[in-house]
Amino acid sequence: MISRRGLLLLSLMCGAGVLWSAGLIGALAFGARPVSIPIAVGFSAILTVPAFAAGILANRRGFQTRQPRRFWSLASWVPPHVPVWAALAAAVTFFGFWVALVWAFVALDGTPGQRDGKYVLEENDQVVEVSRSVYERQLDHETQISLAVLGAFAVGGTFLCAARATAHEEP
């Protein structure tokens, strides 16, 4: 089992993943690309995936979780010691990443690629030649989709690790 200190460290790591993903999504939305795509997505995954997995395992073992009794009750999804404001903040942040994901999917016009040194978008077996700026914008949308998914997982990892790390042991 992971110690409380370890869970807090993992929660902070996932929190950094939330900030990293949100910052890059914001930059991409304004047309800036501060780091390359592999670094952006890879670093987000390194910050997110281990802590998310640890949060799932720690909560499963620590709280002996089962399906919630009432689907729409916040208390049935959140451990009782977690403040409501923390659960709502996590939900709002998660929803923000979800909106960014949907927004990127809506803006995606096809799969960007290169053929014979020209930039193209492929969709439904149709290939359309586009300018470099359109090509790069489509790459940005694909990156935004990846970052939004990882950001949403980072929100969950942050919440789960922090919830387990702050749990009060019952005698």
N, C-alpha and C positions, 0 to 999 in steps of 0.2 A: 504494500500500500504506500502511496506517496504521502510524505509528511505535509503538514499544514504549510510550512515554509515553502516547500516545493510547489504546492498547489498555488500559493500566492505568487510565486515567481512565474509559473506557467500562466496565471491569470494576467499578470503584467505583460508577459510576452504576447499573449493574444490581444491585449489592449493596444499594444504597439502595432499589431497587425491590423486592428480596426483603424487606427490613425493613419497608418501607411496606405492602406487601401482607399480610405476616404480622401486622403490628400491627393493621391494619384488620380482618382476618379474626378475630383474637382479640377485638377490640372488638365486632364484629357478633355473635360467638358468645355474648357476655355481654349482648347487648341494647343496646349503646351504639352511637350513630352519630355519631362525632366530626366528620365532614365530610359534605357532601352527596354523593350518589351520582355525579354527573358529575365532581366534583373528585376523588373517590377513585379511580375507574376511569381517568379521563383522565390524572391525574398518574402513576399506575402505568404506563400505556401510554407516556407520554413518557420515563419512566426506563428502560423495558424494551426497547421495540421497536428503537430505533436500535442499541443495544449488542448485542442478540441478532443482528441482521442483520450487524453488523460482525464479530462472533465467528464466525459461520458462514463468511463470505467469507474472513476472515483464516486460519482453519483449513484451509479448502478449498485456498487458494492456498499457504499456508505448509507444510502437511504433505502435500500431494498425496494427500488421503485417498481411500481406496477402501473397499469393504465389508470388514468384519472377517473374518478367516479363520475364527475360531472364535466362534460367536455368544455363548456364555456366558462367555468369558474376559474379565476386566476389562482385561487388558493390550491386548486387541485393540480396545477402545473408547476407551481413555485414552492420550494420548501418553506415551511411556516416561519422560519426565523429571518427570511430575506425581506427587507423593507419593500413596501409596495412601490415606492418611488424608484427603487433600483430595477425592479421588474418592468415598470413602465418605461424607464429610460432605455433598457435593453430592447424592449419591444419597438419603441420608436426608432431606434438606431437600426434595428433589423429591417423595419419597414422602409427606411431610407435606402438601404442597400437593395432591397427588392425593387423600389421605384427606379433606381439607377440601372438595374438589370433590365427591367421592362423597357425603359427609355432607350437603352443601347440596342435591344432587339428590334424595336420599332424603327430606329434610324439605320439599321443594317440593310443595305440594298443588294447584297450578294457576297460571294466569297472572293476576296481580293487575291489576285495572282499576277504572275508575269508570264507573257508568252512572246517569244521573239524580241525581247528587249522592250516590250510595250506593257503598260499597266492595263489590266483587265478586271472586270467583275463577272463572275460566273453565277448564274441563277437559272434553274429549270432548263438546263442544257443550252442556254443562251449565253454567249460571250459578248460583252460590250467593252469596247476600248474606252478608257477613262484617263483623265490627267493624273499626274503624280499626287496632287493635293487631295483629290477624291480617293485615290488608292490609299494614301496614308490615313485619311479620315476613317475609312472603313477598317483599317488595321486598329485604329484607336478605339473604335466601337467594339471590336472583338476583344481587345485588351480590357476594356471597361466591363464587359460581360464576365471575364475571368476574375477580375478584381472584385466585382460585386458579389460573386458567389463566395470567394474566399473571405471577403469582409463580413458577409452574413454568418459564415461558419466561425469567424473570429469573435463576433458578438456572442454567439452561443458558447464558445470555449471560455471566453472571459467570464460570462455569467455562471457557467457550471463550475469552473474551478474556484471562483470566489465564493459561490454558495457552499461548496463542500469545505473550503478552508475556514469559513467563518461559522460552521455548524457547531452547535453546542452538544457535547456528548451527553446522552441520557444515562442516568445511573442504572 
